[in-house]
Amino acid sequence: MALTYYGYPPCGTCRKARNWLDENNVPYEEHHIVNDPPSREELKKLYEKSGLPLKKFFNTSGKKYRELGIKDKMKTADEDELLDLLASDGMLLKRPILTDGSSVTVGFNEKEFEEVWKQ
């Protein structure tokens, strides 16, 4: 089964992840994280399946994150508010996000990709 891949074409980290997937013959269905982002419901599922803290889904180095002052909002916002924020703009999402329906990775770490996605 092909992975679902949410990425941003100009992103260097996304290019590295795509190259790794291609080199390792891992099939994936690509989605533009800004033009075709995961829905709020899908984000909630990804978050729950990932086992990661919700803050790991935020692109903390992104311009939007800084412009909206999300670092400060993180301190007081509940899970629903954070999910609403993430769903409001694909540029707020850390990328790439990959899932096969049960496993989820956020960002690109070659060792993690080896463990999770290598077939």
N, C-alpha and C positions, 0 to 999 in steps of 0.2 A: 504494500500500500504506500502511495506517495505521501510524503510529509506535506503539511501546510506550512508555508514559509511566508512570513510577513516581513518585508524589508523595504528599504528606501534606496533606489538605484544609485544616487550620488554618494551614499554613505560608504566610506572605506571599509568599515567593519563588516557591512553587509556583503561587499564584494569579496572579502576574505572568506566569509562563511559560504557564499555561493561557489567560490572556487574550490573550497574543501569538499562540498557536497558533490560537485561535478567530478573532481579528481577521484572521489571514492565511490562514484557511480550510485549515489543515493538519490532516488527520484523525489522530486518535490513539485508542488503546485505553488507558483509564486503569486503573491498578492502585494500590491503597492500599499504600504502602511498608511500613506496619507490619503490616496484616492480611494482605497478599498480597505479601510481599517477593520479590525475585529469589532463586532458589536459589543455593547455593554455586557450582554448576557454571555457572549463568547469570552470576553475578558475575565469575567467572574469565574468561568469554568477553567480557563487557562491558569489563573491565579491559584485556584483551589487544587488543581492537579500538579502544579509546579512544586508545591511545598515551600515556595519562596515567600519572604515578606512582600507585601504589596508595593512597598517603596522601591523594590528592585525592578519593577515594571516601568518606572519613570526614567526618562532620558534626562538625568540630572545635569548633564553638560550642555543641554540644548538651550537655545535662545528663549523659546516659549516658556520653559520651566522658570528661567530667571525673570522674564518679563511679568509673569503672573504671580511671582512671589510664592511659588508652591512649597519651597523649603519651609517657610513659616507656617503655611497651611497644614503641612504634614503633622505638625505637633499637636494640632487640636482636631483635625478632621477625622471622622469615623470612616469605616470601610466603604460605606455607600457613597459618601462624598468623594472619596478618592477614586472609586470606580467611575463615578460621573465625570470627574475631571479627566481621567484617562480616556474615556469614551468620547470626550468633546473634541479632541484634536489628535490625529495620528502622530503629529510631531512631538507630543508629550511622551510617547511610548519609546522605551529602550528597544533597540533593534539589533539584529533581527530576532523575531520570535518564531520558534519552530515547534510543531506538535504533530504527533501521529495519532492523537485522540486519547492517549493515556499518558505519555511522557511529554514534558515541555522544557525547552531551554530558552533562556533570554540572554541576548548578547552572543558573542562568539568567543569561545574558549576551546582551543584545539583539543586539549585533553578531555574536556567534557564531551565534545562532539564524538571523539573516539569511543568513549564509554557508552554514550547514549544512542548515537546514530549509525555507527559503523556496522555494516551488515556482515 
